[in-house]
Amino acid sequence: MARTSRAEAARHREDVVAATSRLLRERGATGMSVQDLMGAAGLTHGGFYKHFSSKDELLGIAATTAFGELLALLAQLSDDLPDRSEARSALLRDYLSAEHRDTPGTGCANTALAADAARASADSPLRTSYAEGVQETLKRLTDLESAPDRSDEAARQRAVVDLATMVGALTLARATGQTPLSEEILYTVLDALSTAAPVNAPGDADGRC
């Protein structure tokens, strides 16, 4: 019986984390109460503190889970498309799409959680998880930017530019809703990134090693 109870408790905790990860990306941290989070997992809020010490702790765990989903997708993309240029192009198309714009709950944590992380205190679990997630995202993107004629520094710089530009474009597209302007932002930025010249490393005029 005890084993069943522990297994059930572990499953409930996973359900709460998964629901919070989705709602955090959909509504933001201030748009959810403990009751909302537990209810989304089909549980009563009275059992919350059996699983988490605070809502802040849960938000940090949920943010890490959201980034984990993204990193797994990036890893899968690299496996499916070993050619880095093709993988980058596929990422740009998927990221800067109307489908991604309209499904924040399952979308990229870099965009969905940016505002909440910016407002959170410097030592909060959410801010910590977000900073770690951005770093890991950039590592994956840097791998996609690697090329024989490009230095590691130039690949990292281009990864930073790609991520910052995609996050900014998706944020604006979501803020302007399903409008012609929103569509314009997505396809204009997609076109610009798809045809962008490599970012040059400092002191490297042509961006080559």
N, C-alpha and C positions, 0 to 999 in steps of 0.2 A: 504493500500500500504506500509506504514511504517513497519507494522508487517511482511509483506512478505519480505521486504528488510532486516530486522534484522534476520529473519529465514534463508534467503539465505546467508547472511554474515556469520552466525554461521556455516552453512553447509560448506561453502567454507573454513573456518578456520579449521574445522575438517578434510576436505579433504587434506589440505596442511600438517597438522600435521601427518596424516596417511602416506602420500607419503614420507614425510621427514623421518619418523621413519623407513620406508623400505629402502630408499636410503642411509640413514646414516649407516645402518648395511651392506649394499651391497658395498658402495663405500668409506665410511669414510668421515669425516667432510671436509677434504681439497679437496675432489673430486667433490664438489657440489657448484654451484653458486646459488644465489637467483633466477635467471632466471630458472635454472634447477629445483629447488624445486617447484616453482609456475607452471612451465610447466608440471611437473609430475602430478599435481593436475588438469590440464586442464585450468589453469588460466594464465593471463598475469602478468609479474613481477611488473607492475606499481602499482598494488593494495597491494603489500606486506606490506607496512607500515601502512595500515589500520588495519592490524591484529596483527602485531608484531613490537616491538620497534627495534629489530635487529636480525640478523641471529643467534647470540649467544643465544638469548632468545628462538628462535624457536628450536635450537638444544637441549637445555635443556628440553623443553617440549616434544620433540620427543623422547628423551632418556627415560623420565619418562613413556611415552606411551609404548615404547618397553619393559620396565621392567614390566609394568602393564600386558601385554600379557603373559609374562612368569609366573608371580605370579598367574594369573588366571588359567593357565595350571597346575601349581603345586597344587593349591587348588582343581581343578577338579580331578587330579590324586589321591589325598588323599580321596576324596569323593568316587571315583570309586573303590579304593582298600584300604579299611580300615586297612588291615594288613600292617604295616609299612615296613616290610621286602620285601613284594611283591611290594609295591609302589616304594621303593628305586630301586629294580631290574629293574622295568619297566622304571624308569627315566634313569638309566644308559644305558639301551639298546637304548632308543630313543635318548639320548644325544650323545652317541658315535656311531652314525650310519652314513652311507654314505649319506643318505637322508638329515640329519641335516648338514653335511659338505657341501653339494652342494646347500643348500638353505639359505644362510646367511640373506637374506632380511626378512625372517620370523622366523629367529632363535633366539637363546639366546643372550640377550643384554650383559650379563657378558663377553662373548667372543668377540662378534662383535664390541663392543664399548671400549674395554680395551685400545687399543693403542691410540685412540683419547682422551680418558679421561686422560691418562698418559701425553700426550703432552699439554693438556689444562692448563690454569693458575689455580692456587689453588682456586680462587674465581669465576671461570667461571660457568655458569648455567649447562654446560655439566658435568664438574667434580663433582659438587654438586649432580646432579641427579644420576650420576653413583655411587657415594659413598652410597647414600641412597638406590639405587637399590640393591647393593651388600649386604647391611645390611639386607634388607627385604628378599632377596633370602636365606641368611644364616638362618634366623629365620624359614623359611619354611623347609629348609633342616634339621635343628636341630630337628624339629618335627618328620621328617621321621627317624631320628637316635635314637629317644627316645626308651628306653626299660626298663623293670623292674629291670634288673641287670646292668643298666648303669647310671652313674651320669649325671646330666644336663651338667656339664663341659665336660665330656667325649663325650656326644652327640654333643655339640657345636664344639669340636675339630675335631670330625670325619666329621662334616658338612663342616668345613673349608678345611680339606684335600680333601674331595670329590669334592668340587667346584673348588679348585685350580688345582687339577689333571685333572678334566674334561675340564676346560678352556684351560689349557696348551696342553692337547692332541688334542683338536679340533683345536686349533690354528696351531699346527704343521701339522695336517692332511690337513687343508685347504692350508697351505703354500706349501705343497708338492703335491697338486693337486690330480687328479684321477690316482694315481700310486700305484704299489704294496707296496711301503713304507708307503703311506698314509693309506692304508687298514691295514697294519701291526700295525701301531700306534694305530688305533682305536680298533682293536680286542685285542691287547695285553693289553692295558690299561683297557678295559672293563673287561677282565678276571682278571686282578690284583685287580681292585676295587671290583669285585663281590666276590672274595675269600679272601679279606683283613680281617685281624683280627681287632677287635675294637681298636681304639686309646686309650691309657691309660691316665687317668687324672694324673697330677703331684702327686706323693706320693701314687698312687693307682696301685700297681704292676699288678693286674689282670684286671684293667679296671672296677671293680665292685664297687658299693656303699659301 
